[in-house]
C-alpha cells in the first residue's frame, strides 16, 4: 500500500481552519467576555474585572489561533491588536470587539479570495 503525498498536501491546503466545536467554544468564551465587559463597565466599580478578563480571553484566542496554524498576516495581526487594545481600555470595551474580531479572522482565513491574493503576493 502506497501513500500519495501529493494528494495529502493538497487536501490539507484546502481544509478550512477554525472550524468545529473548538471554534464555537472559543467564540462563546469571547462572547461571554464581551457581555461581562459590558456589565462590569456599566457598574463602574467592577471595570477592572472587564480589563483582566479581556486580557485573559485575548491570550486564549491568541493560543487558539496559534494551535490552529493561522498565520497572522498584517491584516489579521492589526485586527487582533486593535481588538486587544479595545479590550483593555475601560468603557471603550463596551464594544463587542473580541467577538467581531474572531469572526473576521475566521472569514479572512477561510476566504478563497484571500488565499488567492496571499498566494499571488507570496505571503
N, CA, C and O of each residue as an XYZ file, in Angstrom:
492
protein
N       0.846     -1.171      0.000
C       0.000      0.000      0.000
C       0.894      1.237      0.000
O       1.800      1.374      0.821
N       0.618      2.111     -0.923
C       1.459      3.292     -1.088
C       0.642      4.561     -0.859
O      -0.472      4.688     -1.366
N       1.198      5.493     -0.098
C       0.518      6.761      0.159
C       0.887      7.768     -0.909
O       2.040      7.853     -1.332
N      -0.099      8.524     -1.337
C       0.138      9.576     -2.305
C       0.247     10.906     -1.550
O      -0.765     11.508     -1.190
N       1.464     11.349     -1.317
C       1.684     12.544     -0.516
C       1.219     13.807     -1.218
O       0.887     14.790     -0.555
N       1.188     13.804     -2.515
C       0.744     14.972     -3.258
C      -0.718     15.279     -2.942
O      -1.076     16.433     -2.706
N      -1.559     14.246     -2.937
C      -2.966     14.443     -2.621
C      -3.168     14.815     -1.160
O      -4.081     15.579     -0.845
N      -2.340     14.295     -0.264
C      -2.465     14.634      1.147
C      -2.171     16.107      1.388
O      -2.890     16.759      2.145
N      -1.139     16.638      0.768
C      -0.801     18.044      0.970
C      -1.846     18.947      0.325
O      -2.139     20.020      0.853
N      -2.408     18.538     -0.793
C      -3.453     19.326     -1.435
C      -4.699     19.353     -0.560
O      -5.321     20.404     -0.403
N      -5.072     18.208      0.010
C      -6.240     18.147      0.879
C      -6.017     18.973      2.138
O      -6.947     19.609      2.634
N      -4.808     18.969      2.654
C      -4.517     19.762      3.849
C      -4.577     21.252      3.539
O      -5.006     22.043      4.379
N      -4.157     21.637      2.353
C      -4.185     23.053      1.976
C      -5.615     23.543      1.773
O      -5.912     24.711      2.021
N      -6.505     22.652      1.322
C      -7.886     23.030      1.072
C      -8.688     23.074      2.366
O      -9.668     23.814      2.453
N      -8.296     22.306      3.365
C      -9.052     22.213      4.609
C      -9.214     23.579      5.255
O      -8.269     24.363      5.338
N     -10.421     23.844      5.706
C     -10.699     25.120      6.363
C     -10.203     25.087      7.793
O     -10.208     24.046      8.450
N      -9.780     26.240      8.258
C      -9.278     26.358      9.622
C     -10.349     26.992     10.493
O     -11.301     27.600     10.004
N     -10.169     26.834     11.789
C     -11.054     27.416     12.779
C     -12.492     26.931     12.608
O     -13.421     27.733     12.510
N     -12.662     25.622     12.574
C     -13.990     25.040     12.452
C     -14.226     24.076     13.610
O     -13.310     23.773     14.375
N     -15.427     23.612     13.728
C     -15.749     22.588     14.713
C     -16.108     23.139     16.075
O     -16.294     24.342     16.263
N     -16.198     22.226     17.011
C     -16.635     22.547     18.364
C     -15.649     23.488     19.058
O     -16.063     24.385     19.793
N     -14.353     23.289     18.831
C     -13.343     24.138     19.470
C     -13.537     25.604     19.133
O     -13.434     26.463     20.009
N     -13.817     25.898     17.866
C     -14.029     27.287     17.469
C     -15.242     27.869     18.177
O     -15.197     28.994     18.675
N     -16.327     27.100     18.222
C     -17.544     27.616     18.849
C     -17.385     27.773     20.355
O     -18.013     28.650     20.949
N     -16.563     26.948     20.982
C     -16.289     27.122     22.407
C     -15.505     28.415     22.649
O     -15.812     29.170     23.572
N     -14.496     28.660     21.819
C     -13.715     29.896     21.951
C     -14.599     31.102     21.639
O     -14.517     32.118     22.329
N     -15.433     31.007     20.619
C     -16.335     32.101     20.261
C     -17.307     32.390     21.400
O     -17.577     33.552     21.704
N     -17.836     31.339     22.033
C     -18.745     31.516     23.159
C     -18.018     32.186     24.329
O     -18.585     33.053     24.993
N     -16.769     31.789     24.586
C     -15.985     32.424     25.644
C     -15.740     33.892     25.368
O     -15.826     34.722     26.273
N     -15.436     34.216     24.121
C     -15.202     35.619     23.746
C     -16.503     36.415     23.870
O     -16.494     37.559     24.324
N     -17.613     35.807     23.466
C     -18.918     36.464     23.581
C     -19.266     36.724     25.047
O     -19.733     37.808     25.398
N     -19.034     35.717     25.902
C     -19.278     35.908     27.342
C     -18.377     37.006     27.903
O     -18.807     37.796     28.743
N     -17.139     37.055     27.442
C     -16.233     38.111     27.888
C     -16.766     39.484     27.488
O     -16.686     40.430     28.272
N     -17.302     39.601     26.291
C     -17.872     40.873     25.865
C     -19.074     41.255     26.732
O     -19.248     42.425     27.072
N     -19.900     40.272     27.088
C     -21.043     40.548     27.966
C     -20.587     40.947     29.369
O     -21.125     41.884     29.959
N     -19.592     40.232     29.902
C     -19.050     40.579     31.219
C     -18.458     41.980     31.175
O     -18.593     42.746     32.130
N     -17.811     42.312     30.081
C     -17.236     43.646     29.932
C     -18.294     44.735     29.958
O     -18.094     45.786     30.565
N     -19.410     44.489     29.306
C     -20.495     45.479     29.298
C     -21.054     45.669     30.700
O     -21.212     46.798     31.165
N     -21.355     44.559     31.374
C     -21.920     44.640     32.729
C     -20.925     45.276     33.695
O     -21.296     46.132     34.498
N     -19.671     44.860     33.617
C     -18.656     45.393     34.534
C     -18.403     46.878     34.289
O     -18.219     47.636     35.241
N     -18.390     47.295     33.044
C     -18.168     48.714     32.760
C     -19.354     49.570     33.193
O     -19.178     50.697     33.655
N     -20.544     49.037     33.043
C     -21.714     49.804     33.444
C     -21.825     49.911     34.964
O     -22.427     50.855     35.475
N     -21.256     48.962     35.678
C     -21.295     49.033     37.139
C     -20.240     49.980     37.687
O     -20.268     50.278     38.881
N     -19.335     50.452     36.895
C     -18.265     51.405     37.196
C     -17.292     50.867     38.248
O     -16.082     51.039     38.101
N     -17.781     50.236     39.277
C     -16.921     49.739     40.344
C     -16.107     48.538     39.874
O     -14.966     48.358     40.299
N     -16.683     47.722     39.004
C     -16.042     46.477     38.577
C     -15.331     46.588     37.226
O     -15.066     45.567     36.593
N     -15.021     47.792     36.777
C     -14.431     47.922     35.437
C     -13.102     47.188     35.323
O     -12.732     46.763     34.228
N     -12.372     47.028     36.431
C     -11.090     46.315     36.377
C     -11.300     44.838     36.063
O     -10.408     44.195     35.511
N     -12.470     44.287     36.407
C     -12.781     42.887     36.067
C     -12.832     42.730     34.553
O     -12.345     41.737     34.013
N     -13.419     43.705     33.870
C     -13.504     43.662     32.411
C     -12.120     43.703     31.783
O     -11.868     43.016     30.793
N     -11.231     44.496     32.343
C      -9.874     44.603     31.803
C      -9.127     43.286     31.991
O      -8.487     42.795     31.061
N      -9.205     42.718     33.182
C      -8.492     41.463     33.464
C      -9.038     40.317     32.618
O      -8.263     39.568     32.023
N     -10.357     40.172     32.556
C     -10.917     39.087     31.737
C     -10.626     39.305     30.260
O     -10.439     38.342     29.516
N     -10.586     40.564     29.828
C     -10.252     40.853     28.431
C      -8.855     40.393     28.074
O      -8.638     39.819     27.007
N      -7.899     40.643     28.967
C      -6.523     40.221     28.723
C      -6.426     38.696     28.685
O      -5.758     38.135     27.816
N      -7.093     38.028     29.626
C      -7.052     36.560     29.675
C      -7.685     35.954     28.427
O      -7.117     35.041     27.829
N      -8.835     36.444     28.034
C      -9.535     35.881     26.869
C      -8.761     36.147     25.583
O      -8.702     35.277     24.715
N      -8.171     37.319     25.445
C      -7.380     37.588     24.241
C      -6.161     36.669     24.178
O      -5.745     36.262     23.093
N      -5.589     36.343     25.336
C      -4.495     35.370     25.370
C      -4.951     33.992     24.923
O      -4.236     33.304     24.195
N      -6.140     33.588     25.357
C      -6.706     32.301     24.930
C      -6.941     32.295     23.430
O      -6.660     31.301     22.760
N      -7.451     33.391     22.900
C      -7.683     33.484     21.453
C      -6.356     33.408     20.699
O      -6.273     32.750     19.662
N      -5.329     34.066     21.203
C      -4.017     34.013     20.554
C      -3.478     32.587     20.530
O      -2.941     32.145     19.514
N      -3.615     31.868     21.634
C      -3.181     30.463     21.668
C      -4.007     29.606     20.716
O      -3.471     28.730     20.037
N      -5.300     29.858     20.670
C      -6.172     29.098     19.763
C      -5.755     29.315     18.308
O      -5.675     28.363     17.532
N      -5.493     30.558     17.948
C      -5.062     30.851     16.580
C      -3.734     30.169     16.275
O      -3.549     29.627     15.185
N      -2.820     30.192     17.224
C      -1.522     29.553     17.042
C      -1.671     28.052     16.853
O      -1.062     27.478     15.950
N      -2.481     27.406     17.698
C      -2.654     25.951     17.617
C      -3.391     25.516     16.360
O      -3.246     24.374     15.926
N      -4.179     26.407     15.767
C      -4.878     26.075     14.530
C      -4.061     26.408     13.295
O      -4.533     26.233     12.171
N      -2.859     26.878     13.489
C      -1.984     27.153     12.353
C      -2.377     28.376     11.557
O      -2.076     28.463     10.366
N      -3.043     29.323     12.194
C      -3.440     30.544     11.500
C      -2.223     31.460     11.420
O      -1.665     31.868     12.439
N      -1.829     31.769     10.208
C      -0.706     32.686     10.016
C      -1.221     34.108     10.163
O      -2.199     34.495      9.524
N      -0.562     34.873     10.999
C      -1.012     36.236     11.248
C      -0.424     37.171     10.200
O       0.711     37.633     10.322
N      -1.215     37.439      9.173
C      -0.811     38.420      8.171
C      -0.968     39.812      8.782
O      -1.444     39.946      9.910
N      -0.576     40.828      8.054
C      -0.673     42.184      8.576
C      -2.105     42.537      8.940
O      -2.352     43.159      9.973
N      -3.043     42.144      8.099
C      -4.441     42.487      8.328
C      -4.982     41.795      9.572
O      -5.658     42.422     10.388
N      -4.685     40.490      9.722
C      -5.174     39.749     10.884
C      -4.496     40.224     12.160
O      -5.141     40.333     13.203
N      -3.205     40.505     12.087
C      -2.480     40.980     13.259
C      -2.987     42.348     13.692
O      -3.134     42.604     14.887
N      -3.252     43.215     12.745
C      -3.774     44.544     13.067
C      -5.147     44.446     13.725
O      -5.410     45.135     14.711
N      -6.017     43.605     13.193
C      -7.347     43.468     13.798
C      -7.257     42.867     15.189
O      -8.011     43.255     16.082
N      -6.338     41.917     15.386
C      -6.163     41.311     16.703
C      -5.637     42.337     17.710
O      -6.113     42.390     18.844
N      -4.657     43.151     17.303
C      -4.094     44.157     18.204
C      -5.101     45.258     18.529
O      -5.172     45.714     19.670
N      -5.873     45.686     17.543
C      -6.906     46.701     17.794
C      -7.938     46.154     18.766
O      -8.366     46.856     19.682
N      -8.339     44.907     18.570
C      -9.292     44.281     19.482
C      -8.723     44.189     20.890
O      -9.432     44.437     21.866
N      -7.439     43.833     21.001
C      -6.800     43.742     22.314
C      -6.764     45.105     22.997
O      -7.032     45.204     24.195
N      -6.437     46.148     22.255
C      -6.383     47.497     22.824
C      -7.771     47.936     23.279
O      -7.914     48.543     24.340
N      -8.790     47.630     22.482
C     -10.159     47.977     22.870
C     -10.561     47.250     24.148
O     -11.259     47.813     24.992
N     -10.125     46.007     24.292
C     -10.496     45.226     25.477
C      -9.878     45.760     26.757
O     -10.461     45.573     27.825
N      -8.734     46.411     26.703
C      -8.080     46.859     27.931
C      -8.364     48.320     28.281
O      -7.974     48.770     29.359
N      -9.024     49.062     27.414
C      -9.365     50.448     27.724
C     -10.743     50.462     28.385
O     -11.733     50.063     27.772
N     -10.804     50.920     29.631
C     -12.102     50.953     30.316
C     -13.117     51.802     29.561
O     -12.780     52.848     29.005
N     -14.337     51.350     29.548
C     -15.502     51.982     28.934
C     -15.475     51.956     27.408
O     -16.518     52.146     26.782
N     -14.336     51.730     26.799
C     -14.302     51.546     25.348
C     -14.629     50.087     25.030
O     -15.111     49.773     23.942
N     -14.361     49.198     25.995
C     -14.626     47.783     25.743
C     -16.101     47.438     25.848
O     -16.456     46.264     25.952
N     -16.967     48.446     25.823
C     -18.404     48.182     25.681
C     -18.700     47.625     24.291
O     -19.718     46.966     24.077
N     -17.806     47.897     23.360
C     -17.958     47.364     22.001
C     -17.635     45.871     22.006
O     -16.708     45.454     22.700
N     -18.368     45.061     21.257
C     -18.070     43.616     21.203
C     -16.905     43.310     20.252
O     -17.048     42.524     19.315
N     -15.775     43.929     20.500
C     -14.640     43.845     19.585
C     -14.071     42.439     19.491
O     -13.674     42.009     18.408
N     -14.023     41.721     20.596
C     -13.459     40.368     20.584
C     -14.244     39.422     19.694
O     -13.662     38.671     18.911
N     -15.557     39.457     19.812
C     -16.410     38.581     19.003
C     -16.300     38.932     17.529
O     -16.143     38.053     16.683
N     -16.381     40.215     17.229
C     -16.284     40.656     15.831
C     -14.922     40.302     15.250
O     -14.826     39.878     14.099
N     -13.872     40.475     16.040
C     -12.526     40.176     15.581
C     -12.349     38.698     15.274
O     -11.787     38.349     14.236
N     -12.818     37.823     16.156
C     -12.663     36.385     15.934
C     -13.413     35.931     14.685
O     -12.902     35.125     13.908
N     -14.615     36.446     14.497
C     -15.384     36.090     13.301
C     -14.708     36.644     12.046
O     -14.694     35.983     11.008
N     -14.146     37.855     12.134
C     -13.453     38.443     10.979
C     -12.204     37.648     10.622
O     -11.946     37.409      9.442
N     -11.424     37.233     11.619
C     -10.218     36.448     11.340
C     -10.596     35.110     10.718
O      -9.905     34.632      9.818
N     -11.677     34.501     11.183
C     -12.130     33.232     10.588
C     -12.541     33.443      9.135
O     -12.215     32.629      8.271
N     -13.254     34.529      8.866
C     -13.678     34.807      7.494
C     -12.479     35.053      6.588
O     -12.446     34.575      5.454
N     -11.505     35.792      7.080
C     -10.299     36.067      6.283
C      -9.525     34.780      6.036
O      -9.040     34.544      4.929
N      -9.409     33.946      7.069
C      -8.618     32.723      6.965
C      -9.232     31.721      5.992
O      -8.507     31.018      5.288
N     -10.560     31.649      5.946
C     -11.220     30.654      5.110
C     -11.718     31.211      3.780
O     -12.401     30.507      3.036
N     -11.392     32.450      3.473
C     -11.823     33.080      2.239
C     -10.968     32.594      1.064
O      -9.739     32.616      1.130
N     -11.615     32.166      0.019
C     -10.893     31.729     -1.180
C     -10.168     32.906     -1.837
O      -9.056     32.748     -2.341
N     -10.792     34.070     -1.831
C     -10.172     35.248     -2.432
C      -8.909     35.632     -1.668
O      -7.899     35.986     -2.276
N      -8.963     35.562     -0.337
C      -7.785     35.898      0.460
C      -6.644     34.912      0.197
O      -5.478     35.306      0.183
N      -6.970     33.634     -0.012
C      -5.941     32.637     -0.312
C      -5.289     32.925     -1.659
O      -4.076     32.776     -1.810
N      -6.094     33.340     -2.639
C      -5.541     33.653     -3.954
C      -4.623     34.869     -3.886
O      -3.554     34.885     -4.496
N      -5.050     35.890     -3.138
C      -4.238     37.103     -3.007
C      -2.950     36.785     -2.266
O      -1.882     37.259     -2.654
N      -3.032     35.984     -1.199
C      -1.846     35.631     -0.419
C      -0.866     34.817     -1.274
O       0.346     35.013     -1.184
N      -1.378     33.923     -2.085
C      -0.518     33.125     -2.950
C       0.128     34.017     -4.012
O       1.289     33.818     -4.370
N      -0.614     34.986     -4.507
C      -0.119     35.887     -5.527
C       0.950     36.831     -4.978
O       1.921     37.155     -5.661
N       0.750     37.272     -3.714
C       1.693     38.185     -3.077
C       2.837     37.449     -2.396
O       3.751     38.088     -1.873
N       2.807     36.119     -2.390
C       3.828     35.277     -1.736
C       3.892     35.562     -0.229
O       4.979     35.636      0.344
N       2.724     35.721      0.409
C       2.665     35.993      1.848
C       2.684     34.689      2.587
O       2.642     34.676      3.817
